[in-house]
Amino acid sequence: MKGINRIFICISLLFLGCQSSTKTQEASFKQLSNQIDLYANNCLKKGNINSLAIAIYKDGQVYQNYYGSAYKDSRKLPNDKTVYEIASITKVFVGSLAAKAVLENKIAIDDDIRNYLKGDYSNLEYEGTPITIKNLLTHTLGFKNRKPQKLEEIENKIASGYYENRSIAYNMKDFLEELKTIELDKKPGSFYQYNSIGPELVAYILEQVYRDSFKNILSRFLDELDMKDTYLENSQEQQSKNLMDGFDETGILAPKSKSPLLGGGGGMLSTLPDLVKFMKFQLESNNPLIKESTKTLFENNDDDKLGYLWEVGNAEEEGFYYLKSGTSYGIQSIILICPDTNYGLILLANNTSEKAFYDWVNLYNQIEPDLIKYPKINLVSLLKEELLTNTDKAIKRYKDSMQEGNKYYCNSNNLNSIGYELLNDNKTKESIQVFKLFVSEFPKNANAYDSLGEAYFVNSDYTNALINFKKSLELNPNNENAKNYISKIETLIQKG
């Protein structure tokens, strides 16, 4: 009996321990979610983006949310039924289908693409080297011009909105005929040039080997992933009422995308929940097409690596990752998958101006470090308002909080941004305090000393400015900003 009681007590303690651990994880993830909400709302306050949709995945937990206005002249939030043009993210679906076809021995990546084209395409080689399926998947076709002339004219008209309410007098048959006129001036596989021609040709080849339309091939794959609200443009009638408005460089309503070809280069529409399903598939499934589609097929001297239309790489903290971004005339989108550290990120915005793009990238760069460091929380972000309004007190709180074990981490970009926000608001002494904190936390960061040097320079403390700029230059001999300031200071000292 005593033995049974002992076992019961052990099981109870284990159960209570699991409950406590689960509650801690839930609290940490809730705090992470709150941080993302804060980043998103601060991004929208800048006024360059109308609306955002964000989803994160970390260790099996998912958070998604919507921000801003979904449609022109409306305050309505986007929702789970809102449909987005995902543009070039379409390409990685084509890549997945190609990987599936390789695993099923329908195609091989080293196949000459002319094996699947009807007619004379003797032009699709360079000095005896033909274009292969691998070249289609890695943007290494070797074309002299990025695309056929007539297709380019059609796409320019689509971008101008000309075909908004008109049918396009150009299709795959016309494209295949134009393809016979293409010239190659580089060996296929030797030079990276981003294009949508490759994915369109992959879609066409899939039609030949499966003896079915690309639309049907894609639909079956989407059904396997339970992505019921994802489809090619113009393939569902209800899409128009839920299709997200996008805004172009000038801030006016952008024309909707229309593909004159099969849609493999960028013709898909999807919702945030469906994209989350795709993200979870990448991180949770053991389907062999995932490993196949993300293996490196091309690498150049700039360390750019490509899988089956995915951009792939390895990072110091994240480990292996792959990603794809897309830009339609009015929508920015990106999906990031990091299987080694078990996280993913989806970020959608409905503005494509230069300022909107800059804000979108900055938002991405705010969220990702928090996912990498999780369950640690970004303390600088938590204390941002206090750092801006009561710098002394906030720095003390920061130092005290950092003593609490491994609960928090410091984000260098956030510190730098806050320091410059203070400097631009003429709070020079406060900015010096923040940049000093930056230096103390990251003593080998050349940018920290450069920023502190600028603050001292604005405060007319040229001695300390010079010390910090020289330290920055010591850490980064290519820092032109430091060189310029050192020259200015030495000139001022000589004059004085």
Residue pairs with C-beta under 8 A, 6 or more apart in sequence:
25 59
25 61
25 375
28 374
28 375
28 377
29 58
29 61
29 63
29 374
29 375
31 377
32 56
32 58
32 63
32 370
32 371
32 374
32 375
32 377
33 56
33 63
33 65
35 370
35 377
35 378
35 381
35 382
36 54
36 56
36 63
36 65
36 367
36 370
37 65
37 67
38 381
39 363
39 366
39 367
39 381
40 52
40 54
40 65
40 67
40 363
41 67
43 49
43 52
43 359
43 360
43 362
43 363
44 50
44 51
44 52
44 67
44 68
46 355
46 359
48 351
48 353
48 355
48 356
48 358
48 359
49 68
49 349
49 350
49 351
49 356
49 359
49 360
50 68
50 69
50 245
50 247
50 350
50 351
51 66
51 67
51 68
51 69
51 70
51 77
51 78
51 244
51 349
51 350
52 66
52 67
52 68
52 347
52 348
52 349
52 363
53 64
53 65
53 66
53 67
53 78
53 82
53 84
53 272
53 346
53 347
53 348
54 64
54 65
54 67
54 345
54 346
54 347
54 348
54 367
55 62
55 63
55 64
55 272
55 275
55 276
55 279
55 344
55 345
55 346
56 62
56 63
56 64
56 343
56 344
56 345
56 346
56 367
56 371
57 276
57 279
57 280
57 283
57 342
57 343
57 344
57 345
58 342
58 343
58 371
58 374
59 342
59 343
59 374
60 284
60 342
62 276
62 280
64 272
64 273
64 276
64 346
66 77
66 78
66 79
66 82
66 272
67 77
68 77
68 78
68 350
69 75
69 76
69 77
70 76
70 77
70 78
70 79
70 82
70 244
70 245
70 350
71 244
71 245
72 245
72 247
72 253
78 244
78 272
80 271
80 272
80 273
81 229
81 242
81 271
82 242
82 244
82 271
82 272
83 229
83 239
83 242
83 243
83 244
83 269
83 270
83 271
84 244
84 269
84 270
84 271
84 272
84 331
84 333
84 348
85 233
85 243
85 244
85 246
85 256
85 257
85 268
85 269
85 326
85 328
85 330
85 331
85 333
86 266
86 268
86 269
86 270
86 275
86 326
86 328
86 331
86 333
87 257
87 266
87 326
87 327
87 328
87 331
87 333
88 196
88 265
88 266
88 324
88 325
88 326
88 327
89 268
89 324
89 325
89 326
89 333
89 334
89 335
90 199
90 263
90 264
90 265
90 266
90 267
90 268
90 326
91 196
91 199
91 264
91 265
91 266
91 309
91 324
92 293
92 308
92 309
92 310
92 324
92 335
93 218
93 221
93 268
94 199
94 202
94 203
94 206
94 264
94 309
95 137
95 199
95 202
95 293
95 307
95 308
95 309
95 310
96 221
96 289
96 290
96 293
96 308
97 202
97 206
97 217
97 218
97 221
98 107
98 109
98 133
98 137
98 202
98 206
98 293
98 308
98 309
99 289
99 292
99 293
99 308
100 221
100 289
101 107
101 206
101 209
101 210
102 108
102 109
102 292
103 288
103 289
103 292
106 209
106 210
107 133
107 205
107 209
108 133
109 132
109 133
109 134
109 137
109 297
110 132
110 133
110 134
111 132
111 133
112 130
112 131
112 132
113 124
113 130
113 131
113 132
113 133
113 135
113 136
113 201
113 205
114 121
114 124
114 130
114 131
116 204
116 205
116 208
116 209
117 124
117 176
117 179
119 176
119 180
120 180
121 179
121 180
123 180
123 181
123 182
123 183
123 184
124 130
124 131
124 179
124 182
124 184
125 131
125 184
125 188
126 142
126 184
126 185
126 186
126 187
126 188
127 187
129 187
129 188
129 189
130 188
131 141
131 142
131 184
131 188
132 188
132 189
133 202
133 205
134 140
134 189
134 297
134 298
135 141
135 142
135 188
135 189
135 198
136 197
136 198
136 199
136 201
136 202
136 205
137 198
137 202
137 297
137 306
137 307
137 308
137 309
138 189
138 192
138 198
138 297
138 298
138 306
138 309
139 192
139 193
139 194
139 195
139 198
139 306
140 188
140 189
140 190
140 191
140 192
140 193
140 298
141 184
141 188
141 193
141 195
141 197
141 198
142 184
142 185
142 186
142 187
142 188
142 189
142 190
142 191
143 182
143 183
143 184
143 185
143 186
143 193
143 195
143 197
144 182
144 183
144 184
144 185
144 186
145 182
145 183
146 152
146 193
146 195
146 197
147 155
147 195
147 196
147 197
148 175
148 178
148 179
148 181
148 182
149 178
150 170
150 174
150 178
151 170
151 175
151 178
151 260
151 261
154 163
154 168
154 170
154 260
155 260
157 163
158 168
158 255
158 257
158 258
158 260
159 255
159 329
160 255
161 255
163 255
163 258
164 255
164 256
168 258
168 260
170 260
171 260
171 261
172 200
172 204
172 261
172 262
175 200
175 260
175 261
176 204
189 298
192 298
192 300
192 304
192 306
195 265
196 264
196 265
196 266
197 265
198 265
198 309
199 264
199 265
199 266
199 309
200 261
200 262
200 264
200 265
201 264
202 264
203 214
203 261
203 262
203 263
203 264
204 214
204 262
204 264
206 214
206 217
207 213
207 214
207 217
207 262
210 217
214 232
214 262
214 263
214 264
215 232
215 235
215 262
215 263
218 232
218 268
219 231
222 228
222 230
222 231
225 277
225 278
225 281
226 277
227 270
227 274
227 277
227 278
228 274
229 270
229 271
229 273
229 274
230 268
230 269
230 270
230 271
230 274
230 275
231 239
231 268
231 269
232 259
232 263
232 267
232 268
232 269
233 239
233 256
233 257
233 258
233 259
233 263
233 267
233 268
233 269
234 258
239 269
243 256
243 269
244 331
244 350
245 253
245 254
245 330
245 350
246 253
246 254
246 328
246 329
246 330
246 331
246 350
246 351
246 352
247 253
247 254
247 330
247 350
247 351
247 352
247 353
247 356
248 254
248 329
248 330
248 352
248 353
249 352
249 353
249 354
250 353
251 351
251 353
253 330
254 328
254 329
254 330
254 352
255 329
255 330
256 328
256 329
257 266
257 267
257 328
257 329
259 265
259 266
259 267
261 267
266 326
266 328
272 346
272 348
275 335
275 346
276 346
278 335
279 335
279 337
279 344
279 346
280 344
281 287
281 290
282 290
282 337
282 339
282 344
283 337
283 339
283 342
283 343
283 344
292 308
293 307
293 308
293 310
294 307
294 308
294 310
294 312
294 322
295 307
295 312
296 305
296 306
296 307
296 312
297 306
297 307
297 308
298 304
298 305
298 306
299 305
299 306
303 313
304 311
305 311
305 312
305 313
306 312
307 322
309 324
310 322
310 323
310 324
311 322
311 323
311 324
312 320
312 321
312 322
313 320
313 321
313 322
314 320
314 321
315 321
317 341
317 372
318 338
318 340
318 341
318 372
319 338
319 339
319 340
319 341
320 338
320 339
320 340
321 336
321 337
321 338
321 339
321 340
322 336
322 337
323 334
323 335
323 336
323 337
324 334
324 335
325 332
325 333
325 334
325 335
326 332
326 333
326 334
327 333
327 352
328 352
329 352
330 350
330 351
330 352
331 348
331 349
331 350
331 352
332 347
332 348
332 349
332 350
332 351
332 352
332 356
332 357
332 360
333 346
333 347
333 348
333 349
334 345
334 346
334 347
334 364
335 344
335 345
335 346
336 344
336 345
336 346
336 368
337 344
338 344
338 371
341 371
341 372
343 371
343 372
343 374
345 364
345 367
345 368
345 371
347 360
347 363
347 364
347 367
349 356
349 359
349 360
365 413
366 381
366 411
366 413
366 414
369 378
369 411
369 413
370 377
370 378
370 381
370 411
373 409
376 406
376 407
376 408
376 409
377 407
377 408
377 409
378 408
378 409
378 410
378 411
378 414
379 398
379 401
379 402
379 408
379 409
379 410
380 387
380 398
380 410
380 411
380 414
380 415
380 418
381 411
381 414
382 408
383 394
383 397
383 398
384 414
384 418
386 393
386 394
386 397
387 394
387 395
387 398
387 418
387 422
387 434
388 418
388 421
388 422
388 425
391 422
391 427
391 430
391 433
391 434
392 433
395 433
395 434
395 437
398 437
401 407
401 408
402 408
402 410
410 441
410 442
412 438
412 441
412 442
412 445
412 447
412 448
415 434
415 435
415 437
415 438
415 441
416 435
416 438
416 447
416 448
416 451
418 434
419 431
419 434
419 435
419 438
419 451
419 455
420 431
420 451
422 428
422 430
422 431
422 434
423 431
423 454
423 455
423 458
428 455
428 458
428 459
429 459
431 455
432 452
432 455
432 456
432 459
435 448
435 451
435 452
435 455
436 452
438 445
438 448
438 451
438 452
439 445
439 448
439 449
439 452
439 468
441 448
442 448
444 475
445 475
446 472
446 473
446 475
446 476
446 479
446 482
447 472
447 476
448 472
449 468
449 469
449 471
449 472
449 475
450 468
450 469
450 472
450 479
450 481
450 482
452 468
453 464
453 465
453 466
453 467
453 468
453 469
453 472
453 482
453 485
454 465
454 485
456 462
456 464
456 465
456 468
457 465
457 485
457 488
457 489
462 489
462 492
462 493
465 485
465 489
466 486
466 489
466 490
469 482
469 485
469 486
469 489
470 482
470 486
472 479
472 482
473 479
473 482
473 483
473 486
476 482
